[in-house]
Amino acid sequence: MITLSVVKADVGGYVGHSSMHPDIIDKAKESLEREKRSGLLIDFHVTRCGDDLQLIMTHGLGVDNERVHKLSWDTFLECTQVAKKLKLHGAGQDLLRDAFSGNIRGMGPGVAEMEFEEREAETIIIFMADKTSAGAWNLPLYKIFADPFNTIGLVIAENMHCGFRFDVQDVKEHKRIFFNAPEEIYDMLVFIGAPSRYTVKAVYHRVTGEIASVSSTERLSLIAGRYVGKDDPVCIVRCQGDFPAVGEVLEPFTMPWLVEGWMRGSHHGPLMPVSVAESNPSRFDGPPRVIAAGFQLSGGKFVGPRDMFDDPSFDEARRQTNQIADYLRRHGPFEPHRLPLEEMEYTTMPQVMKRLEGRFENF
């Protein structure tokens, strides 16, 4: 069995929140290479999306392994020291706890992990986003695994016609529910259409039970009790065979749907599919970006990555993103560009309400 672990954190931005200094990436590679030589990891790849450091690792120790999680935590700490030395912005801002306690979940970094038997041809795409929240994957995961207008394999591929099972989590109440597609699509959409609260954690094949996708669902504001940055989630999707084809997995990103995040994590903005080189959100700290790293796995070793959005067929999506961004920005501090009040509870809104409490009158 192979375990694929993707762990991300914002350890310091260059310049501001827009990108990552190359010294941070070098330090992370140095840390993971050390543990690959020790035998803890089979292989690894380090990249970034905007100002978020992405650790992509394979090993044979299963999900939630303490040694792998501690390696990730220690790597982020080492990179934070580099960020502080360079006086980068927000050094270590996603590291919300003082000491590692056996598992990195709930400590700030985002985590997506899956364990599986490697297929004869194991095709994987890892999506990584910046300036958005954990619920950003709800719409594409629905379209990939439940929408025949997106994924024709649901109609004409015998091994996918059975549909998929969705693990949906209530991130505020810490509850989960499973839905079967296609027969429970309408019920499921009631919940995943509200991505600020309900997120798709994982997707499974209905017949084989094989895991098809997993995402990070950590909400930084719920962990910290205040706004400390957006979640900037990651998502792993297995492709081909019993799962949707690469083209079906990428197709949802031709439409720049609206996500939470952007400036100060308090605005709606269109999600722009970009190459790694263009994942530098700078206009109003945005618009939100998503990158896609494609790999083949061979004995747990990475063959790749291919930069899947480095493709002119996504140019129209990028053009539409800029048009939508222009339109939304003209709203300034008004909804629907700014998030509704119930989603602003971790910003300055509570302090403003408390200061003005005595000035509200009945009428």
C-alpha angles and dihedrals in degrees: 000000000000125000119207113198125186115186124175138183140165103239098165138334130236112223101004107305095329109095147341131269113240091233089067092055091047092052092050091050090050091052096048094042088057091055093043089057089049090056098247093113129041092202142334144196126200122203140142140229110205106312095341121106113220122204111193112186141169125204141143100244102095131240121314092022110171095218094051092045092049090050089054092047093047090048091053090049092051090048090048089057089054089048092051091049090053090043091235119178118273096358109201093356095149093052099092100168130064099222138022113254105188100286132049093213112108092020096095109267119104118243134195118174136166135178121209147148106263112245127223087262110021110192118184135175120197116201119202125184137193131202095018142089138257094263092063091098096057096089098044093044090051091050094045097048105024112024116085090192086066102030112039089182088077086066106034106024110086093206092056101036090092091067133220139283120236126210105208120189130202099217094193099049095031093232132130138205132188123224128192118219133243099018096046098039095114092052092046093051090058087068109029089048084072099061096170088073109015120052134180104241100177144352126214136192109255097224106031096033088223115154111250103177142002131185139190113257101178112136109205095200092054091050096046099032089228140058109283100153136305123293096246094198133209130215133193119207125184113214141200129019109046090000133067117287121257091256091051091050092052097042098085089063092067086082116063098219121191119265136177118260131051115126113022089344088277105106142070115241140164117266110237120206108219143160118263089256090057097046092106106117106200109143103094082337089300162322093242113263136210128193129190124211114194122203142173113213121219115181088335092306120123119245100194149321109238113191096232098191092049086099131110090225086079093053092097091053089052091049091050090048091058092048092050090046091054091051095047094045090059087066090065110182094353127103136281088041092045114054118257117267095259088061092048095064093108095052128067092295097099092051092050092049092049092050092051096039096111094049098065113102133193116245 
